[in-house]
Amino acid sequence: MSTAVKDTKLGGYMPLAVAAGIGSMLGSGIIVGLSATITVWQKGLGLDAGQVGVLSGVMTFAIAFGSLFGGRLADKIGRVLVFNWINLLYAIGAAICVFAPNFTMLLIGLVIAGLASGADLPISMTIVSHDAPNDKVAAQLVSTTQVFWQVGVFISFICAFLVSTMQGATGGRVVFAILAVFAVVAWLWRVLSPTFRRFHEEADARDAAAGVASTCGEKVSVTKMLFAGTANSKMLLGFFLAITIFYCGWNLLANTWGQFQTYMFVQANASQSLATGLGIILNFITLALNIAFASIAGGKYRNKLFFVGMAITIVAMVCLAMGGTNLWVIVGATALMNFGSPFAGEAMYKVWTQESFPIEIRASVQGFINGFSRLLCGLFALVTPMLVVPATIKTTMWGFVGVVVLELIAGTVMIRMQGKYGTDEERQLKAKAGAEA
């Protein structure tokens, strides 16, 4: 089979973004799917408030551990191998949830699916950015996967709304059955597609032509690359710290809304149907804006829109801090966050990470950042229900104002560093030109 690149435009590589995007959709789907049906599971299985908190917190920890170790495992045994098979594990976990008769089995299913979900994201992003023919296409493909993350949120809310009147835990089982079906589709597509095999082969051929050795299966020390004390390692460490601080702050806020948005609406006296219906409307906004961001992710307006997004998010947090006990204030502020997040959130974090680090450590670095942030979110999830009730939500939101300001500082540092040092591809091209001169 010829390994010549047949199409270096975005459209030619879109199937890869879709296949990776389904993994992102499953990642958001399990978080929001549990969030939007948690009261259904509680009633259907007779769970107490403590068990509800354990389900949410432990699943978040599982996603964190999957991210922490999945990327590193893939770098050692083969990124394509793990990319192809990880969604089968997710499907098994989701199927256990579907048939769970009690708290214990539901928890086991969530842990298995959470581990697979956490591992998939850094691996998928690395595969996409590696297989893309250049930085611009890579940025567009990576940001396109964020559209699917939002699709997962959107579908989960629609499903939760449609099953909100079902008896017992049936509604929750239906939502997780849908997630299991999508996971099986993703697994079979990644394993069987000849197009994906061609993408992988073409990327390896480009690496060979550029003199970049394949490091898959070899032991590469991320620690040494970040802490060697050289000018290059100091640059990479700077990228790492800025991205980590930004994403931990953003994810703390996003995870709180992802897991507890329905809970907060219900606490503010919305019905289950109204709460999930509002979720559909609000996340449709974010879905549309994520699609818009994908079109400009590799362009000159990306950084300008980052600051617009951060400003909108700060305004939303201040509104909540000043009037967060009123249902419609919470809804309005959530709508504002959904406007700002696509331009200054997960999509930007994914693009920054994939652009900034060498291919041999991208999955490991993104996996660590994902995992570390999820650990923080898991710890916070254990106490979040107490912090977002009407008696405490205003104080909590003032704390989030500070978190968003910290995000803004870290993001600004990242943008300036990337302007100074360039992307990994740009640095490689510069080094090659210098060697040939």
C-alpha positions in Angstrom: 0.0 0.0 0.0 1.3 3.4 -0.9 2.0 5.7 2.1 1.9 8.9 0.1 -0.4 11.6 1.6 -3.5 11.7 -0.6 -5.2 14.7 0.9 -3.7 17.2 3.3 -6.9 19.2 3.7 -9.2 19.0 6.8 -11.9 17.0 5.0 -9.6 14.2 4.1 -8.9 13.5 7.8 -12.3 14.2 9.2 -13.2 10.5 9.7 -10.3 10.2 12.1 -11.6 13.2 14.1 -15.0 11.6 14.2 -13.7 8.3 15.4 -11.7 10.0 18.1 -14.6 12.4 18.8 -16.9 9.5 19.6 -14.4 8.7 22.4 -14.8 12.2 23.6 -18.6 11.9 23.3 -18.4 8.8 25.5 -16.3 10.7 28.0 -18.7 13.5 28.5 -21.6 11.1 28.1 -20.7 9.1 31.2 -20.2 12.2 33.3 -23.4 14.0 32.3 -25.3 10.7 31.9 -24.7 9.9 35.5 -25.3 13.6 36.6 -28.6 13.9 34.7 -29.9 10.5 36.0 -28.4 10.4 39.5 -31.8 11.2 41.1 -33.3 8.4 39.0 -30.7 5.9 40.2 -31.1 7.1 43.7 -34.9 6.4 43.7 -34.7 3.2 41.7 -31.9 1.5 43.7 -32.8 3.1 47.1 -29.5 4.9 47.5 -28.8 7.3 50.3 -27.1 10.7 49.9 -23.7 9.3 50.9 -23.9 6.6 48.2 -24.8 9.3 45.6 -21.7 11.2 46.5 -19.6 8.1 46.3 -20.8 7.2 42.8 -19.9 10.6 41.5 -16.6 10.9 43.3 -15.4 7.4 42.6 -16.2 7.6 38.9 -14.3 10.9 38.7 -11.3 9.2 40.4 -11.6 6.3 37.9 -11.4 8.7 35.0 -8.4 10.4 36.6 -6.5 7.1 37.0 -7.4 6.1 33.5 -5.9 9.4 32.2 -2.8 9.2 34.5 -1.8 5.7 33.4 -3.6 5.1 30.1 -1.4 7.6 28.2 1.8 6.2 29.6 0.7 2.7 28.9 -0.1 3.6 25.3 3.3 5.2 24.9 4.9 1.9 26.0 2.8 -0.8 24.3 1.5 1.1 21.3 -0.8 4.1 20.9 -2.7 2.7 18.0 -3.3 -0.6 19.8 -4.8 1.1 22.8 -6.7 3.6 20.6 -8.3 0.7 18.8 -9.4 -1.4 21.8 -10.1 0.9 24.7 -13.7 1.5 23.9 -14.5 -2.2 24.2 -13.6 -1.9 27.9 -15.9 1.1 28.1 -18.7 -0.9 26.6 -18.3 -3.6 29.2 -18.5 -1.1 32.0 -21.5 0.6 30.6 -23.3 -2.8 30.1 -22.6 -3.6 33.8 -24.4 -0.4 34.7 -27.3 -1.2 32.5 -28.0 -4.5 34.4 -26.8 -3.3 37.9 -29.2 -4.6 40.5 -27.7 -2.6 43.4 -25.2 0.1 44.4 -22.1 -2.2 44.3 -22.6 -3.4 40.7 -23.4 0.1 39.5 -20.2 1.4 41.2 -18.2 -1.4 39.5 -19.6 -0.6 36.1 -18.8 3.1 36.6 -15.3 2.4 37.6 -14.6 0.2 34.5 -16.2 2.7 32.1 -14.5 5.6 33.9 -11.0 4.0 33.6 -11.6 3.5 29.8 -13.0 7.0 29.3 -10.0 8.6 31.1 -7.5 6.6 29.1 -9.1 7.3 25.7 -8.9 11.1 25.6 -5.1 11.6 25.7 -4.5 8.7 23.4 -7.0 9.8 20.9 -5.7 13.4 20.9 -2.2 12.1 20.3 -3.2 9.8 17.4 -5.2 12.7 15.8 -2.4 15.2 16.1 0.3 12.7 14.9 -1.7 11.5 11.9 -2.6 15.1 10.8 -0.3 16.4 8.0 0.4 19.8 9.6 -0.2 22.0 12.6 -3.2 23.8 11.2 -5.1 20.6 10.3 -4.1 19.1 13.6 -5.5 22.1 15.6 -8.8 21.9 13.6 -9.1 18.1 14.1 -8.3 18.2 17.8 -10.8 21.1 18.4 -13.4 19.2 16.3 -13.2 16.3 18.8 -14.4 18.9 21.4 -17.6 19.2 19.3 -18.2 15.6 20.0 -17.6 16.1 23.7 -20.4 18.6 23.6 -22.6 16.2 21.5 -22.2 13.7 24.3 -23.4 16.3 26.8 -26.3 17.2 24.5 -27.4 13.6 23.9 -27.1 12.7 27.6 -29.4 15.6 28.5 -31.9 14.7 25.8 -31.9 11.0 26.8 -32.3 12.0 30.5 -35.2 14.3 29.6 -36.9 11.6 27.6 -36.6 9.0 30.3 -37.2 11.4 33.3 -40.8 10.1 33.8 -39.9 6.3 33.7 -40.3 4.3 36.8 -37.5 3.1 39.0 -34.0 3.1 37.6 -35.2 2.3 34.1 -34.3 5.8 32.8 -30.7 5.5 34.0 -30.4 2.0 32.4 -31.6 3.3 29.1 -29.1 6.1 29.0 -26.2 3.8 29.8 -27.4 1.3 27.2 -27.1 4.0 24.6 -23.6 4.8 25.7 -22.7 1.1 25.5 -23.9 0.9 21.9 -21.8 4.0 20.9 -18.8 2.4 22.5 -19.2 -0.8 20.5 -19.5 1.2 17.3 -16.3 3.2 18.1 -14.4 0.0 18.9 -15.4 -1.8 15.7 -14.8 1.3 13.5 -11.3 1.9 14.9 -10.3 -1.7 14.6 -11.7 -2.5 11.2 -11.2 0.7 9.2 -8.6 0.5 6.4 -8.7 4.3 6.2 -7.4 4.7 9.7 -4.6 2.2 9.0 -3.6 4.3 6.0 -3.6 7.4 8.2 -1.3 5.8 10.7 1.1 4.5 8.0 1.2 7.8 6.3 2.1 9.6 9.5 4.9 7.1 10.2 6.2 7.6 6.7 6.3 11.4 7.2 8.2 10.9 10.4 10.7 8.6 8.7 11.1 11.1 5.8 11.7 13.9 8.3 14.2 11.9 10.3 11.9 11.5 13.3 12.4 8.1 14.9 9.4 6.2 16.1 9.4 6.0 19.9 6.3 3.8 20.3 7.2 1.0 22.6 10.4 2.6 23.8 10.9 4.0 27.2 10.9 7.8 27.1 11.4 9.7 30.3 8.9 12.5 30.6 10.6 13.6 33.8 13.9 13.9 32.1 12.4 15.8 29.2 10.8 18.3 31.6 13.5 18.6 34.3 16.8 18.1 32.5 17.8 21.7 33.2 18.4 22.5 29.5 16.8 25.4 27.7 14.5 23.0 25.8 13.3 21.3 29.0 12.7 24.6 30.7 10.6 25.6 27.8 8.6 22.4 28.0 8.2 22.7 31.7 6.9 26.2 31.3 4.3 24.9 28.8 3.4 22.1 31.2 2.9 24.3 34.2 0.8 26.9 32.4 -1.4 24.4 30.7 -1.8 22.4 33.9 -2.9 25.4 36.0 -5.3 26.6 33.3 -6.9 23.2 32.8 -7.2 22.3 36.5 -9.0 25.6 37.1 -11.3 25.2 34.1 -12.0 21.5 34.8 -12.9 22.2 38.4 -15.6 24.6 37.2 -16.7 22.5 34.2 -16.8 19.3 36.2 -18.9 20.9 38.9 -21.5 21.9 36.3 -21.2 18.6 34.4 -21.9 16.5 37.4 -24.1 18.8 39.4 -26.0 21.1 37.0 -29.2 19.1 37.3 -28.7 18.8 41.0 -28.3 22.6 41.4 -31.4 23.3 39.3 -33.5 20.8 41.4 -32.1 22.4 44.6 -33.4 25.7 43.3 -36.9 24.2 43.0 -36.8 23.0 39.3 -38.5 19.7 38.5 -36.4 16.8 37.1 -38.0 17.3 33.7 -37.4 21.1 33.8 -33.8 20.6 35.0 -32.9 18.2 32.2 -34.9 20.3 29.6 -32.9 23.4 30.6 -29.7 21.3 30.2 -30.7 20.5 26.6 -31.2 24.1 25.7 -28.1 25.4 27.4 -25.8 22.8 26.0 -27.1 23.4 22.5 -25.6 26.8 22.7 -22.2 25.3 23.6 -22.4 22.7 20.8 -23.0 25.4 18.2 -20.1 27.5 19.5 -17.7 24.5 19.7 -18.5 23.9 16.0 -17.6 27.6 15.4 -14.4 27.3 17.4 -13.3 24.2 15.3 -13.2 26.4 12.2 -10.9 29.0 13.7 -8.7 26.8 16.0 -5.8 27.0 13.6 -6.3 30.6 12.7 -5.2 34.1 13.9 -8.4 34.8 15.9 -8.0 31.9 18.3 -6.1 33.9 21.0 -8.4 36.9 20.8 -11.5 34.7 21.3 -9.7 33.1 24.3 -9.8 36.5 26.2 -13.4 37.0 25.1 -14.4 33.7 26.5 -12.5 34.3 29.8 -14.3 37.7 30.2 -17.7 36.1 29.7 -16.9 33.3 32.2 -15.9 35.8 34.9 -19.1 37.8 34.4 -21.1 34.5 34.8 -19.3 33.7 38.1 -19.9 37.2 39.5 -23.6 36.9 38.6 -23.9 33.6 40.5 -22.0 35.0 43.4 -24.4 37.9 43.7 -27.7 36.1 43.1 -27.0 32.4 42.9 -30.0 31.3 45.0 -32.5 32.2 42.2 -33.2 29.4 39.7 -33.2 31.8 36.7 -30.0 33.6 37.8 -28.4 30.1 37.9 -29.8 29.3 34.4 -28.7 32.7 33.0 -25.2 32.4 34.5 -24.9 28.8 33.1 -25.9 30.1 29.7 -23.1 32.7 29.9 -20.6 30.0 30.8 -21.8 28.0 27.8 -21.1 31.0 25.6 -17.5 31.5 27.0 -16.3 27.9 27.5 -15.9 26.9 23.8 -13.3 29.7 23.3 -11.5 29.4 26.6 -11.9 25.8 27.8 -11.2 22.2 26.9 -10.8 22.7 23.2 -8.1 25.3 23.7 -6.3 23.1 26.3 -6.3 20.1 23.9 -4.9 22.2 21.0 -2.2 23.7 23.3 -1.1 20.3 24.6 -0.9 18.7 21.2 0.9 21.6 19.6 3.5 22.2 22.3 5.0 18.8 23.2 7.0 16.3 21.2 5.0 13.4 19.9 6.8 10.8 22.1 5.4 12.4 25.3 2.1 14.0 24.2 -0.1 11.1 25.4 1.8 10.9 28.7 1.7 14.6 29.3 -2.0 15.0 28.4 -2.8 11.9 30.4 -1.1 13.3 33.4 -2.8 16.7 33.2 -6.2 15.1 32.6 -5.7 12.7 35.5 -4.3 15.2 37.9 -7.2 17.6 37.2 -9.7 14.8 37.6 -8.3 13.8 41.0 -8.9 17.4 42.1 -12.4 17.2 40.7 -13.0 13.9 42.4 -12.0 15.3 45.8 -14.2 18.4 45.2 -17.1 16.3 44.0 -17.3 14.6 47.4 -18.2 18.0 49.0 -19.9 19.8 46.1 -23.5 18.8 47.0 -23.0 20.8 50.3 -21.4 23.8 48.5 -24.1 24.4 45.8 -27.2 24.3 47.9 -29.0 27.7 48.4 -27.4 28.3 51.8 -23.8 28.2 50.5 -23.8 28.7 46.7 -23.0 32.4 46.8 -19.8 31.9 48.8 -18.8 29.0 46.6 -19.2 31.1 43.5 -17.0 33.9 44.8 -14.3 31.2 45.2 -14.9 30.2 41.6 -14.4 33.8 40.5 -10.8 33.5 41.9 -10.4 30.2 40.1 -11.3 31.8 36.8 -8.9 34.7 37.3 -6.1 32.1 37.9 -7.1 30.4 34.6 -6.8 33.7 32.8 -3.3 34.4 34.2 -2.1 30.9 33.2 -3.7 31.1 29.8 -2.1 34.4 29.1 1.3 33.0 30.1 0.7 30.1 27.7 -0.2 32.3 24.8 2.9 34.4 25.3 5.2 31.4 25.6 3.8 29.9 22.4 4.3 33.2 20.6 7.9 33.2 21.7 8.9 29.5 21.1 6.3 28.4 18.5 4.7 24.9 18.2 6.6 21.6 18.2 6.2 21.3 14.4 7.6 24.9 13.9 10.6 24.1 16.2 11.3 20.9 14.3 11.2 22.7 11.0 13.5 25.4 12.3 16.0 22.9 13.7 16.0 20.9 10.4 16.6 24.1 8.4 19.5 25.0 10.7 21.0 21.6 10.3 20.9 21.8 6.5 22.3 25.3 6.4 
